[in-house]
Amino acid sequence: MIVYYRVSTQRQGRSGLGLEAQRAAITRFAETEGMAIAGEFIEIETGKGSDALATRPQLAAALAQAKKLKCPVIVAKLDRLSRDVAFIAGLMAQRVPFIVAELGADCDPFMLHIYAALAEKERRMISQRTKDALRAAKARGVTLGNAKQAATNRTEADAFAESLREVVAPVINLSSRRIAAFLNAQGVKPLRGKAWQSVTVLRLVERLKEARP
């Protein structure tokens, strides 16, 4: 099988966080299913738009390689391909089978379309909720986009992450879930909130890696 990884930003690409999570998921899938990886393609590009294939040369290369080897293309999650139904439909027309690791090896093209439709709807709902929240905040007189406060928050978060470098160093290569469990067991509190979650661990590790000499 041919593996396709995608991260949305250069920052994610440099830190490797999104990439590491995808690689771990696909490695587990391959081991469980007894499948061999014949090639890997990595893209740093947005997944938006039904014509996104034109701006994603690595995906095009992955498709070409899969056709040549007559094997499927695998991604960790469906949104690594796209949340756009039209785009997913276009990929199905390429006549290259796709496997989504989180959905399992038996998920057929029809179900991929269903999941893509749900993901697209979720994306639209999130976007609308965000717009509504910003509109309501503005109506209440809230000043949006406080650059000074944002800079202060970043500085505070960077300093906090650095203070935990020695604590996190022994477990930094574990999954975010296991790191969260470790920190909670040690009684280490996050900068905000009562307990560590995977998302807060990912942000912490990203800051530590970016600040690494």
Buried (B, 14 or more C-beta within 10 A) or exposed (E): BBBBBBBBEEEBBBBBBBBBBBBEBBBEBBEEEEBEEEBBBBBBBBBBBEEBBEEBEBBBBBBBBBBEEEBBBBBBBBBBBBBBBBBBBBBBEBEBBBBBBBBEEEBEEEEBBEBBBEBBEEBEEEEEEEEEEEEEEEEEEEEEEEEEEEEEEEEEBBEBBEEBBEEBEEBBEBBBEEBBBBBBEEEEEBBEEEEBBBEBBBBBBBBBBEEEE
